[in-house]
């Protein structure tokens, strides 16, 4: 059985020892709304809400989208981490073109390869 979004959000928040009010202060999402999410009163939060929570909880944005019932496109090479980075690039830099996005992903791979060699 697939985990529900609310359960995942609540467990993640509790693992980080955060209160709903602390998350509200950091994200700007009201604690009442967060509580409704965690208690399954809101089934389909907007992608922008999920993005804020993914960043704050340091979890996969794609996973939150999937748990909320949004369709996740197939990833040709199976690299979900790259897809997450790509989705965040698109959200943070809406005017970036595909070539620039590709260059950023190449540079990220380069940085990671150098880190692994150390």
C-alpha distances in whole Angstrom, upper triangle without the diagonal:
4,6,9,12,14,13,13,17,18,17,18,21,22,22,25,26,27,27,27,30,31,28,30,33,32,30,32,29,29,28,27,25,23,23,22,19,18,18,16,20,20,17,19,21,23,23,26,25,22,24,26,23,22,26,26,23,24,20,19,20,18,15,16,17,14,12,15,14,17,18,18,21,21,23,26,26,23,24,21,24,27,25,24,28,29,27,28,32,31,31,33,36,36,39,38,38,37,39,39,36,36,39,37,34,37,38,35,34,38,38,35,37,40,37,36,40,41
4,6,9,12,11,10,14,15,15,16,19,20,20,22,24,24,25,24,28,28,25,27,30,29,26,28,25,27,25,25,23,21,20,19,16,15,16,14,18,17,14,16,18,20,19,22,21,18,20,22,20,19,22,23,20,21,17,16,17,15,12,12,13,10,8,11,11,14,15,15,18,19,20,23,24,20,21,18,21,23,21,20,24,25,23,24,28,28,27,29,32,32,35,34,35,33,36,36,32,33,35,33,31,34,35,32,32,35,35,32,34,37,35,34,37,39
4,7,9,7,7,10,12,11,12,15,16,16,19,21,21,21,21,24,24,21,23,27,25,23,25,22,23,22,22,20,17,17,17,14,12,13,12,16,15,13,15,16,19,18,21,19,16,19,20,17,16,20,20,17,18,15,14,15,14,11,11,13,10,7,10,11,14,16,16,20,20,22,25,25,22,22,19,20,23,21,20,23,25,23,23,27,27,26,28,31,31,35,34,35,33,36,36,32,33,35,33,30,33,34,31,31,35,34,31,34,36,34,33,37,38
4,6,5,6,9,10,11,12,14,16,17,19,20,20,20,18,22,22,20,21,24,23,21,23,20,20,19,19,16,14,14,13,10,9,10,8,12,12,10,11,13,16,16,19,16,14,17,18,15,15,19,19,16,18,15,15,15,14,11,10,11,10,6,8,10,13,15,16,20,21,23,26,27,24,24,20,22,24,22,20,24,25,22,23,27,26,25,27,30,30,33,33,34,33,36,36,32,33,36,33,31,34,35,32,32,36,35,33,35,38,35,35,39,39
4,6,5,6,9,10,11,12,14,15,17,18,17,17,16,19,19,16,18,21,20,18,19,16,17,16,16,14,11,12,11,8,7,9,8,11,10,8,9,10,13,13,15,13,10,13,15,12,12,16,16,13,15,13,12,12,12,9,7,9,9,5,6,9,11,14,15,19,21,22,26,26,23,23,19,20,22,20,18,21,22,19,20,24,23,21,24,27,27,30,30,32,31,34,33,29,31,33,31,29,32,33,30,30,34,33,31,34,36,34,33,37,38
4,5,5,6,8,10,11,12,14,15,16,15,15,13,17,17,15,16,19,19,17,18,15,15,14,13,11,9,9,8,5,4,6,6,9,9,9,11,11,14,15,16,13,12,15,15,12,13,17,16,14,16,14,15,15,15,13,10,12,12,9,9,12,15,18,19,22,24,26,29,30,27,26,22,23,25,23,21,24,25,22,22,26,26,23,25,29,29,32,33,34,34,37,36,32,34,36,33,31,35,35,32,33,36,35,33,36,38,35,36,39,40
4,6,5,6,8,10,11,12,14,15,15,15,14,18,18,16,18,21,20,19,21,18,18,16,16,15,12,11,11,9,6,8,8,12,12,12,14,14,17,18,19,16,14,17,17,14,14,18,17,14,16,14,15,16,16,13,11,14,14,10,11,14,17,20,20,24,25,26,30,30,26,26,22,23,26,24,22,25,26,24,24,28,28,26,27,31,31,35,35,36,35,38,37,33,35,37,34,32,35,36,32,33,36,35,32,35,37,35,34,38,39
4,6,5,6,9,10,10,12,14,14,15,14,18,18,15,17,20,19,18,20,17,18,16,17,15,12,13,13,10,8,11,11,14,14,13,14,14,16,16,17,15,12,15,15,11,11,15,14,11,13,10,12,13,13,10,9,12,12,9,11,14,16,18,18,21,23,23,27,27,23,22,19,19,22,21,18,21,23,21,21,24,25,23,25,28,29,32,32,33,32,35,34,30,32,33,31,29,32,32,29,29,33,31,29,32,34,31,31,35,35
4,6,5,6,9,10,11,12,11,12,11,14,14,11,14,16,15,14,16,13,15,13,14,12,9,10,11,8,6,10,11,13,12,13,13,12,15,14,15,12,10,12,12,8,9,12,11,9,11,10,12,12,14,11,9,12,13,10,11,14,16,19,19,22,24,24,28,28,25,24,20,20,23,21,18,21,23,20,19,23,24,21,23,26,27,30,30,32,32,34,33,29,31,33,30,28,32,32,28,29,33,31,29,32,34,31,31,35,35
4,5,5,6,9,10,10,10,10,9,13,13,11,14,17,16,15,17,14,15,12,13,13,9,9,11,9,6,9,11,13,14,14,16,15,17,18,18,15,13,16,15,11,13,15,13,11,14,13,15,16,17,15,12,16,16,13,14,17,19,22,22,26,28,28,32,32,28,27,23,23,26,25,22,24,26,24,23,27,27,25,26,29,30,34,34,36,35,38,36,33,35,36,33,32,35,35,31,32,35,33,31,35,36,33,33,37,37
4,6,5,6,9,10,10,12,12,16,15,13,16,19,18,18,20,18,18,16,17,16,13,12,14,12,9,12,14,17,17,17,18,18,20,20,20,17,15,17,17,13,13,16,14,11,13,12,14,16,17,14,13,17,17,14,16,19,21,23,23,26,27,27,31,30,27,26,22,22,25,24,21,24,26,24,23,27,28,26,27,30,32,35,35,37,36,38,37,33,34,36,33,31,34,34,30,31,34,32,30,33,34,31,31,35,35
4,5,5,6,9,9,11,12,15,14,12,15,17,15,15,18,16,17,15,17,16,13,13,15,13,11,14,15,18,18,18,18,17,19,18,18,15,13,15,14,10,10,12,10,7,9,9,12,13,15,13,11,15,16,14,15,19,20,22,21,25,26,26,29,28,25,23,20,19,22,22,18,21,23,21,20,24,25,23,24,27,29,32,32,34,33,35,33,30,31,33,29,28,31,30,27,28,31,29,26,29,31,28,28,32,31
4,5,5,6,6,7,8,11,10,8,12,14,13,13,15,14,15,12,15,14,10,11,14,12,10,13,15,17,17,18,19,17,19,18,18,15,13,15,13,10,11,12,10,7,10,11,14,15,18,15,13,17,18,16,17,20,22,24,24,27,29,28,32,31,28,26,23,22,25,24,20,22,25,23,21,25,26,23,24,27,29,32,32,35,34,36,34,31,33,34,31,29,33,32,28,30,33,30,28,32,33,30,30,34,33
4,5,5,6,8,10,13,12,11,14,16,15,16,18,17,17,14,16,17,13,13,16,14,11,14,17,19,19,20,22,20,22,22,22,18,17,19,17,13,14,16,13,10,13,14,17,18,21,18,16,20,21,18,19,23,24,27,27,30,31,31,34,34,30,29,25,24,27,27,24,25,28,26,25,28,29,27,27,31,33,36,36,38,38,40,38,35,36,37,34,32,35,35,31,32,35,32,30,33,35,31,32,35,34
4,5,8,11,13,15,14,13,17,18,17,17,20,19,20,17,20,20,16,16,19,17,14,17,19,22,22,22,23,22,24,23,23,20,18,19,18,14,14,15,13,10,12,12,16,18,20,17,17,20,21,18,20,24,25,27,26,29,30,29,33,32,28,26,23,22,25,25,22,24,27,25,24,27,29,27,27,31,32,36,35,37,37,38,36,33,34,35,32,30,33,32,29,30,32,30,27,30,31,28,28,32,31
4,5,9,11,13,11,10,14,15,13,15,18,17,18,16,19,19,15,16,19,17,15,18,20,23,22,23,24,21,23,22,21,18,17,17,16,12,13,13,10,8,10,11,15,17,20,18,17,20,22,20,21,24,25,28,27,29,31,30,33,32,29,27,24,22,25,25,21,22,26,24,22,25,27,25,25,28,30,34,33,36,35,37,35,32,33,34,30,29,32,31,27,29,31,28,26,29,30,27,27,31,30
4,7,10,12,10,10,14,15,14,16,18,17,18,15,18,19,15,15,19,18,15,18,21,23,23,24,25,23,25,24,23,20,19,20,18,15,16,16,13,11,14,15,19,20,23,21,19,23,24,22,23,27,28,30,30,33,34,33,37,36,33,30,27,25,29,28,25,26,29,28,25,29,30,28,27,31,33,36,36,39,39,40,38,35,37,37,34,33,35,34,31,32,34,32,30,33,34,30,31,34,33
4,7,8,6,7,10,11,11,12,14,14,14,12,15,15,12,13,16,15,13,16,19,21,20,22,23,20,22,22,20,17,17,18,15,12,14,14,11,10,13,15,18,19,22,20,18,22,23,21,21,25,26,29,29,32,33,33,36,36,33,30,27,25,28,28,24,25,28,26,24,27,28,26,25,29,31,34,34,37,37,39,37,34,36,36,33,32,35,34,30,32,35,32,30,34,34,31,32,35,34
4,5,5,6,9,10,11,12,14,13,12,9,12,13,10,10,14,14,12,15,18,19,19,21,22,20,21,22,21,17,17,19,16,13,16,16,13,12,16,17,20,21,24,22,19,22,24,22,22,25,27,30,30,33,35,35,38,38,35,33,29,28,31,30,26,28,30,28,26,29,30,27,27,30,32,35,36,39,39,41,39,36,38,39,35,35,38,37,33,35,38,35,34,37,38,35,36,39,38
4,5,5,6,9,10,10,11,9,8,5,8,9,7,7,11,11,10,12,15,16,16,18,19,16,18,19,18,14,15,17,14,12,15,16,12,12,16,17,20,19,22,21,18,20,23,20,19,23,24,28,28,31,34,34,37,37,34,32,29,28,30,29,25,27,29,26,24,28,28,25,25,29,30,33,34,37,37,40,37,35,37,38,35,34,38,37,33,36,38,36,34,38,39,36,37,40,40
4,5,5,6,9,10,10,9,8,6,9,11,9,10,13,14,14,16,18,18,18,21,21,18,20,21,19,16,17,18,15,13,17,17,13,14,18,19,22,22,25,24,21,23,25,23,22,26,27,30,30,34,36,36,40,40,37,35,31,30,32,31,27,28,30,28,25,28,29,26,25,29,30,34,34,38,38,41,38,35,38,39,35,35,39,37,34,37,39,36,35,39,40,37,38,42,41
4,5,5,6,9,10,10,10,9,12,13,11,12,16,16,15,18,20,21,20,22,22,19,20,21,19,16,17,17,14,12,15,14,11,12,15,17,20,20,24,23,20,23,25,23,23,26,27,30,30,33,35,35,38,38,35,33,29,28,30,29,25,26,28,26,23,26,27,24,24,27,29,32,33,36,37,39,36,33,36,36,33,33,36,34,31,34,36,33,32,36,36,33,35,38,37
4,5,5,6,8,7,8,7,11,11,8,11,14,13,13,16,18,18,17,19,19,16,17,17,15,12,13,13,10,8,12,11,8,9,13,14,17,17,20,19,16,19,21,20,19,23,23,26,26,29,31,31,35,35,32,30,26,24,27,26,22,23,25,23,20,23,24,21,21,24,26,29,30,33,33,36,33,30,33,34,30,30,33,32,29,31,34,31,30,34,35,32,33,37,36
4,5,5,5,5,5,5,9,9,8,10,13,13,13,16,18,18,16,19,19,15,16,17,15,12,13,14,11,10,14,13,10,12,16,17,19,18,22,21,18,20,23,21,20,23,24,27,27,30,33,33,36,37,34,32,28,27,29,27,24,25,26,24,21,24,25,21,21,24,25,29,30,33,34,36,34,31,34,35,31,32,35,34,31,34,36,34,33,37,37,35,36,40,39
4,6,6,8,8,9,12,13,12,14,17,17,17,20,22,21,20,23,22,19,19,19,16,14,16,16,12,12,15,14,11,13,16,19,21,20,24,23,21,23,26,24,23,27,27,30,30,32,35,35,38,38,36,33,30,28,30,29,25,25,27,25,22,24,25,22,21,24,26,29,30,33,34,37,34,31,34,35,31,32,35,34,31,34,36,33,33,36,37,34,36,39,38
4,6,8,10,11,14,14,12,15,18,17,17,20,22,22,21,22,21,18,18,17,15,13,14,13,9,10,12,11,8,11,13,16,18,17,21,21,18,20,24,22,22,25,25,28,27,30,32,32,35,35,32,30,27,24,26,25,22,22,24,22,19,21,22,19,18,21,23,26,27,30,31,33,30,28,31,31,28,28,31,30,27,30,32,29,29,33,33,30,32,36,34
4,5,8,10,13,12,10,14,16,14,16,19,20,20,18,19,18,14,14,14,11,9,11,10,6,7,10,9,7,10,13,14,16,15,18,19,16,17,21,20,19,22,22,25,24,27,29,29,33,33,31,28,25,23,24,23,20,20,22,19,16,19,20,16,16,19,20,24,25,28,29,31,28,26,29,30,26,27,30,29,26,29,31,29,29,32,33,31,33,36,35
4,6,9,11,10,10,14,15,15,16,19,20,19,17,19,18,14,14,15,12,10,12,12,9,10,14,13,11,14,16,18,19,18,21,21,18,19,23,22,20,23,23,26,26,29,32,32,35,35,33,31,28,26,27,26,22,23,24,21,19,21,21,18,17,21,21,25,26,29,31,33,30,28,31,32,29,29,33,32,29,32,35,32,32,36,37,34,36,40,39
4,6,8,7,7,10,11,11,13,15,16,15,13,16,15,11,12,13,11,8,10,11,9,9,13,13,11,13,16,17,18,16,19,19,16,17,20,19,17,20,20,24,24,27,30,30,34,35,32,30,27,26,27,25,22,23,24,21,19,22,22,18,18,22,22,26,27,30,31,34,31,29,32,33,30,30,34,33,30,33,36,33,33,37,38,35,37,40,40
4,5,5,6,9,10,11,12,14,16,14,13,16,16,13,14,16,14,11,13,15,12,12,16,16,14,16,19,20,21,20,22,22,18,20,22,21,18,22,22,26,27,30,33,33,37,38,35,34,30,29,31,29,25,27,28,25,23,26,25,22,22,26,26,29,31,34,35,38,35,33,36,37,34,34,37,37,34,37,39,37,36,40,41,39,40,44,43
4,5,5,6,9,10,10,12,14,13,13,16,17,14,16,18,16,13,14,16,14,12,16,17,14,15,19,19,21,20,23,22,18,20,23,20,19,22,23,27,28,31,34,34,38,38,36,34,30,29,31,30,26,28,29,26,24,28,27,24,24,28,28,32,33,36,37,40,37,35,37,39,35,35,39,38,35,37,40,38,37,40,41,39,40,43,43
4,5,5,6,9,10,11,12,11,11,14,15,13,16,18,17,14,16,18,16,15,18,20,17,18,21,22,23,22,24,23,19,21,23,20,18,22,23,27,28,31,34,35,39,40,37,35,32,31,33,31,28,30,31,28,26,29,29,26,26,30,30,34,35,38,38,41,39,37,39,41,38,37,41,40,38,40,43,40,39,43,44,42,43,46,46
4,5,5,6,9,10,11,9,8,11,12,10,12,14,14,10,12,15,13,12,16,17,16,16,20,19,20,19,21,20,16,17,19,17,15,18,19,23,24,28,31,32,35,36,34,32,29,28,30,28,25,27,28,24,23,26,26,22,24,27,27,30,32,34,35,38,36,33,36,38,35,34,38,38,35,37,40,38,37,41,42,40,41,44,44
4,5,5,6,9,10,10,9,12,12,10,12,14,14,10,11,14,12,10,13,15,13,13,16,16,18,16,19,17,14,16,18,15,14,17,19,22,23,27,29,30,34,34,32,30,26,26,28,26,23,25,26,23,22,25,25,22,23,26,27,30,31,34,34,37,35,32,35,36,33,32,36,36,33,35,38,36,34,38,39,37,38,41,41
4,5,5,6,9,8,9,12,14,12,15,17,17,13,14,17,15,13,16,18,16,15,19,19,20,19,21,19,16,18,20,17,15,19,21,24,25,29,31,32,36,37,34,33,29,29,31,29,26,28,30,26,25,29,29,25,27,30,30,34,35,37,38,41,39,36,38,40,37,36,39,39,36,38,41,39,37,41,42,39,40,44,44
4,5,5,6,5,6,9,11,10,14,16,16,13,14,17,16,14,17,20,18,17,21,20,21,19,21,19,16,17,18,15,13,17,19,22,24,28,30,32,35,36,33,32,29,29,31,29,26,28,29,26,25,29,28,25,27,30,30,34,35,37,37,40,39,36,38,40,37,36,40,40,37,39,42,40,38,42,44,41,42,45,45
4,5,5,6,5,7,9,8,11,13,14,11,11,14,14,11,14,17,15,15,18,16,17,16,17,15,12,13,15,12,10,13,15,19,20,24,27,28,32,33,30,29,25,25,27,25,22,25,26,23,22,26,25,22,24,27,27,31,32,34,34,37,35,32,35,37,34,33,36,36,33,35,38,37,35,38,40,38,38,42,42
4,6,8,8,10,12,11,15,16,17,13,12,16,15,12,14,17,15,14,17,16,17,17,18,16,13,15,16,12,12,15,17,21,22,25,28,29,33,33,30,29,25,25,28,26,23,26,27,24,24,27,27,24,26,30,30,33,34,36,36,39,37,34,36,38,35,33,37,37,34,35,38,37,35,38,40,37,37,41,41
4,6,8,10,13,13,16,18,19,16,16,19,19,16,18,21,19,18,21,19,21,20,21,18,15,17,18,14,13,16,19,22,24,28,30,31,35,36,32,32,28,28,31,29,26,29,30,27,27,31,30,27,29,33,33,36,37,39,39,42,40,37,39,41,38,37,40,41,37,39,42,40,38,42,43,41,41,45,45
4,5,6,9,11,14,16,18,15,14,18,18,16,18,21,20,19,21,19,20,19,19,17,14,15,15,12,10,13,16,19,21,25,27,29,33,34,30,30,26,27,30,27,25,28,29,26,26,29,29,26,28,32,31,35,35,37,37,40,39,36,38,40,37,36,39,40,37,38,41,40,38,41,43,41,41,45,45
4,6,9,10,14,17,18,15,15,19,19,17,19,22,21,21,24,22,22,21,21,19,16,17,18,15,12,15,17,21,23,27,29,31,35,36,33,33,29,30,32,29,27,30,30,27,27,30,29,27,29,32,31,35,36,38,38,41,40,37,39,41,39,37,41,42,39,40,43,42,40,44,46,43,44,47,48
4,6,7,10,13,15,12,12,16,16,15,17,20,19,19,22,20,20,18,18,17,14,14,15,12,10,12,14,18,20,23,26,28,32,33,31,30,26,27,29,26,24,27,27,24,24,27,26,23,25,28,27,31,32,34,34,37,36,33,36,38,35,34,38,39,36,37,41,39,38,41,43,41,42,45,46
4,6,10,12,14,12,12,16,17,15,17,20,20,19,21,19,18,16,16,15,12,11,12,10,7,8,11,14,17,20,23,25,29,31,28,28,24,25,27,24,22,25,25,22,23,26,25,22,25,28,27,30,31,33,32,36,35,32,34,36,34,33,36,37,34,36,39,38,37,40,42,40,40,44,45
4,6,9,11,10,10,13,15,14,15,18,19,19,20,18,17,14,14,14,11,9,11,9,6,7,8,12,15,18,21,23,27,28,26,26,22,23,25,21,20,23,22,19,20,23,21,19,22,24,23,27,28,29,29,32,32,28,31,33,31,30,34,35,32,33,37,36,35,38,40,38,39,42,43
4,7,8,6,7,10,11,11,13,15,16,16,18,16,16,13,14,13,10,9,12,10,7,10,10,14,15,19,22,23,27,29,26,25,22,22,24,21,18,21,21,17,17,21,19,16,19,22,21,25,26,27,28,31,30,27,29,32,29,28,32,33,30,32,35,34,33,36,38,36,37,41,41
4,5,5,6,9,10,11,12,15,16,17,18,16,15,12,13,14,11,9,12,12,9,11,10,13,15,17,21,22,26,27,25,24,21,21,22,19,17,19,19,15,15,18,16,13,16,19,17,21,22,24,24,28,27,24,27,29,26,26,30,30,28,30,33,32,31,35,37,35,36,40,40
4,5,5,6,9,10,10,12,14,15,16,14,12,9,10,11,9,7,10,11,9,11,9,12,12,15,18,19,22,24,22,21,17,18,18,15,13,15,15,11,11,14,13,10,13,16,15,18,19,21,21,24,23,20,23,25,23,22,26,27,24,26,29,29,28,31,33,32,33,36,37
4,5,5,6,9,10,11,12,14,15,14,13,10,12,14,11,10,14,14,12,14,13,15,15,18,21,21,25,26,24,23,19,19,19,17,14,15,15,12,11,14,12,9,11,14,13,17,18,21,21,24,23,20,23,25,22,22,26,26,24,26,29,28,28,31,33,31,33,36,37
4,5,5,6,9,10,11,12,14,13,13,10,13,13,10,10,14,13,11,14,13,16,17,20,23,23,27,28,26,24,20,20,21,19,16,17,18,14,13,16,16,12,14,17,17,21,22,24,25,28,26,23,26,28,25,25,28,28,26,28,31,30,29,32,34,32,33,37,37
4,5,5,6,9,10,10,11,10,10,7,9,10,6,7,10,10,9,12,11,14,14,17,20,20,24,25,22,21,17,17,18,16,13,15,16,12,12,15,15,12,14,17,17,21,21,24,24,27,25,22,24,26,23,22,26,26,24,26,29,27,26,30,32,30,31,34,35
4,5,5,6,9,10,10,10,9,6,9,10,8,9,12,13,12,14,13,15,14,17,19,19,23,23,21,19,16,15,16,14,11,12,13,10,8,12,12,9,10,14,14,18,18,21,21,24,22,19,21,23,20,19,23,23,20,23,26,24,23,27,29,27,28,32,32
4,6,5,6,9,10,10,11,9,12,13,11,12,15,15,14,17,16,19,18,21,23,23,26,27,24,22,19,17,19,17,14,14,16,13,11,14,14,11,11,15,16,20,20,23,24,26,24,21,24,25,22,22,25,25,22,24,27,25,25,28,30,28,29,33,33
4,5,5,6,8,8,10,8,12,11,9,11,14,13,12,16,16,18,18,21,23,23,26,27,24,22,18,17,19,18,14,15,17,15,13,16,17,14,15,18,19,23,23,26,26,28,26,23,26,27,24,23,27,26,23,25,28,26,25,29,30,28,29,32,32
4,6,5,5,5,6,5,9,9,7,10,12,12,12,15,15,17,16,18,20,20,23,23,20,18,15,13,15,14,10,12,14,12,10,14,15,13,14,17,18,22,21,24,23,26,24,21,23,24,21,20,23,23,20,22,25,23,21,25,27,24,25,29,29
4,6,5,7,8,8,11,12,11,13,16,16,16,19,18,20,18,21,22,21,25,24,22,19,16,14,16,15,11,12,14,12,10,13,14,12,12,15,17,21,20,23,23,25,22,19,22,23,19,19,22,21,18,21,23,21,20,24,25,23,24,28,27
4,6,8,11,11,14,14,12,15,18,17,17,20,20,22,21,24,26,25,28,27,25,22,19,17,19,19,15,15,18,16,13,16,18,15,15,19,20,24,24,26,27,29,26,23,25,26,22,22,25,24,21,24,26,23,22,26,27,24,26,29,29
4,5,9,10,13,12,11,14,16,15,16,19,19,22,20,23,24,24,27,26,24,21,18,16,19,18,14,16,18,17,15,18,20,17,17,21,23,26,26,28,28,30,28,24,26,27,24,23,26,25,22,23,26,24,22,26,27,24,25,29,28
4,7,9,12,11,11,14,16,16,17,20,19,21,19,21,23,21,24,23,21,18,15,13,15,15,12,12,16,15,12,16,18,16,16,19,21,25,23,26,25,27,25,22,23,24,20,19,22,21,18,20,22,20,18,22,23,20,21,25,25
4,6,9,8,8,11,13,12,14,17,16,18,16,18,20,18,22,21,18,16,12,11,14,13,10,12,15,13,12,16,17,16,17,20,21,25,24,25,25,27,25,21,23,24,21,19,22,22,18,20,23,21,19,22,24,22,22,26,26
4,5,5,7,9,10,11,13,15,14,15,12,15,16,15,18,18,15,13,9,8,11,10,7,10,12,11,10,14,15,14,15,18,20,23,22,23,22,24,23,19,20,22,19,17,20,21,17,18,22,20,18,21,24,22,22,26,26
4,5,5,6,9,10,11,13,11,13,11,13,15,15,18,18,16,14,10,10,12,10,7,9,11,8,8,12,12,11,13,16,17,20,19,21,20,23,21,18,19,21,19,17,21,21,18,20,23,22,20,24,26,24,25,28,29
4,5,5,6,9,10,11,9,10,7,10,12,11,15,16,13,12,8,9,11,8,6,10,11,8,10,13,13,13,15,18,18,21,20,21,19,22,21,18,19,22,19,17,20,22,19,20,23,23,21,24,26,25,25,29,30
4,5,5,6,9,10,10,11,9,12,13,13,17,17,14,13,10,11,13,11,9,13,14,12,13,17,17,16,18,21,21,25,24,25,23,26,25,21,22,25,22,20,23,24,21,22,25,25,22,25,28,26,26,29,31
4,5,5,6,9,9,11,10,14,16,16,20,21,18,17,13,14,16,13,11,14,15,13,13,17,17,15,17,20,21,24,24,25,24,27,26,22,24,26,24,22,25,26,23,24,28,27,25,28,30,28,28,32,33
4,6,5,6,5,8,7,11,14,15,19,20,17,17,13,14,16,13,11,14,14,11,13,16,15,14,17,19,19,22,22,23,22,25,25,21,23,25,23,21,25,26,23,24,28,27,26,29,31,30,30,34,35
4,5,5,5,6,6,10,12,14,17,19,16,16,12,14,16,13,12,16,16,14,15,19,18,17,20,22,22,25,25,25,24,27,27,23,24,27,25,23,26,28,25,25,29,29,27,29,32,30,30,34,35
4,5,7,10,10,14,16,17,21,22,19,19,15,17,19,16,15,18,19,16,18,21,21,19,22,25,24,28,27,28,27,30,30,26,27,30,28,26,29,30,27,28,31,31,28,31,34,32,32,35,36
4,6,9,11,14,17,19,22,24,21,21,17,19,21,18,16,19,20,16,17,21,20,18,21,24,23,26,27,28,27,30,30,26,28,31,28,27,30,31,28,29,33,32,30,33,36,34,34,38,39
4,6,9,12,15,17,21,23,20,21,17,19,21,18,17,20,20,17,19,22,20,19,23,25,24,27,27,28,26,30,30,26,28,31,29,27,30,32,29,30,34,33,32,34,37,35,35,39,40
4,6,10,13,15,19,21,18,19,16,18,19,15,14,18,17,14,16,19,17,16,20,22,20,23,23,24,23,26,26,23,25,28,26,24,28,29,27,28,31,31,30,32,35,34,34,37,39
4,6,9,12,15,18,16,17,14,17,17,14,14,17,16,14,17,19,17,17,21,22,20,23,23,23,21,25,25,22,23,26,25,23,26,28,26,27,30,31,29,31,34,33,33,37,38
4,7,9,12,14,12,13,10,13,14,10,11,14,13,11,14,17,15,16,19,20,19,22,21,21,19,22,23,19,20,23,22,20,23,25,23,23,27,27,25,28,31,30,30,33,35
4,6,9,12,11,12,10,13,13,9,11,14,12,11,15,16,15,16,19,20,19,21,20,19,17,20,21,18,18,21,21,18,21,24,22,22,25,26,25,27,30,30,29,32,35
4,6,9,8,10,9,13,12,10,12,15,14,13,17,18,17,19,22,22,22,23,22,21,18,20,22,18,18,21,21,18,20,23,22,21,24,26,24,25,29,29,28,31,33
4,6,5,7,7,10,9,7,10,13,11,12,15,16,16,18,21,21,21,22,20,19,16,18,19,16,15,18,18,15,17,20,18,17,21,22,20,22,25,25,24,27,30
4,6,8,10,12,11,10,14,15,13,15,18,18,18,21,23,23,23,24,21,19,16,18,19,16,15,18,18,15,17,20,19,17,21,23,21,21,25,26,24,27,30
4,6,9,11,10,10,13,14,13,15,18,18,19,22,23,23,24,25,22,21,17,18,19,17,14,17,17,14,15,18,17,14,18,20,18,18,22,22,21,23,26
4,6,9,9,9,12,13,13,15,17,18,19,21,23,24,24,26,23,22,19,20,21,18,16,19,19,15,16,19,17,15,19,20,18,19,22,22,21,24,26
4,6,5,7,9,10,11,13,15,16,17,19,20,21,22,24,21,20,17,19,19,15,14,17,16,12,14,16,14,12,16,17,14,16,19,19,18,21,23
4,5,5,6,9,10,10,12,14,15,16,18,20,20,23,20,20,18,19,19,16,15,18,16,13,15,17,14,14,18,18,16,17,21,20,19,23,25
4,5,5,6,9,10,11,12,14,15,16,18,19,22,19,20,17,19,18,14,14,16,14,11,13,15,11,11,15,15,12,15,18,17,16,20,22
4,5,5,6,9,10,10,12,14,15,16,17,19,16,16,14,15,15,11,10,13,11,7,10,12,9,9,13,14,12,14,17,17,17,20,22
4,5,5,6,9,10,10,12,14,15,16,18,15,15,13,15,15,11,11,14,13,10,13,15,13,13,17,17,16,18,21,21,21,24,26
4,5,5,6,9,10,11,12,14,15,18,16,17,15,17,16,12,13,16,13,11,14,15,13,14,17,17,16,18,21,20,20,24,25
4,5,5,6,9,10,10,12,14,16,13,15,13,15,13,10,11,12,10,8,11,12,9,11,14,14,13,16,18,18,19,22,23
4,5,5,6,9,10,10,11,13,11,11,10,12,11,7,9,11,9,8,11,13,11,12,16,16,16,18,21,20,21,24,26
4,5,5,6,9,10,10,13,12,13,12,15,13,10,12,15,12,11,15,16,14,16,19,19,19,21,24,23,24,27,29
4,5,5,6,8,10,13,11,14,13,16,14,10,13,15,12,11,15,15,13,16,19,18,18,21,23,22,23,26,27
4,5,5,6,8,10,8,10,10,12,10,7,10,11,9,9,13,13,12,15,17,17,17,20,22,21,23,26,27
4,6,5,5,8,7,9,9,12,11,8,11,13,11,12,15,16,15,18,20,20,21,23,25,25,27,29,30
4,6,6,9,10,12,13,16,14,12,15,17,14,15,18,19,17,20,22,22,22,25,27,26,28,31,32
4,6,9,9,12,14,16,13,11,15,16,13,14,18,17,16,19,21,20,21,24,25,25,27,30,30
4,6,6,9,11,13,10,9,13,14,12,14,17,16,16,19,21,20,22,25,26,25,28,30,31
4,6,8,11,13,12,11,14,16,14,16,19,19,19,22,24,23,25,27,29,29,31,33,34
4,6,10,12,10,10,14,15,14,16,19,19,19,22,24,24,25,28,29,30,32,34,35
4,7,8,6,7,10,11,10,12,15,15,16,19,20,21,22,24,26,26,28,30,32
4,6,5,6,9,10,11,12,14,16,17,19,20,21,23,25,26,27,29,31,32
4,5,5,6,9,10,10,12,14,15,16,18,20,21,22,24,26,27,29,31
4,5,5,6,9,10,11,12,14,15,17,19,20,21,23,25,26,27,29
4,5,5,6,9,10,11,12,14,15,17,18,20,21,23,25,26,28
4,5,5,6,9,10,11,12,14,15,17,18,20,21,23,25,26
4,5,5,6,9,10,11,12,14,15,17,19,20,21,23,25
4,5,5,6,9,10,10,12,14,15,17,18,20,21,23
4,5,5,6,9,10,11,12,14,15,17,18,20,22
4,5,5,6,9,10,11,12,14,15,17,19,21
4,5,5,6,9,10,11,13,14,15,17,19
4,5,5,6,9,10,11,12,14,16,17
4,5,5,6,9,10,11,12,14,16
4,5,5,6,9,10,11,12,15
4,5,5,6,9,10,11,13
4,5,5,6,9,10,11
4,5,5,6,9,10
4,5,5,6,9
4,5,5,7
4,5,6
4,6
4
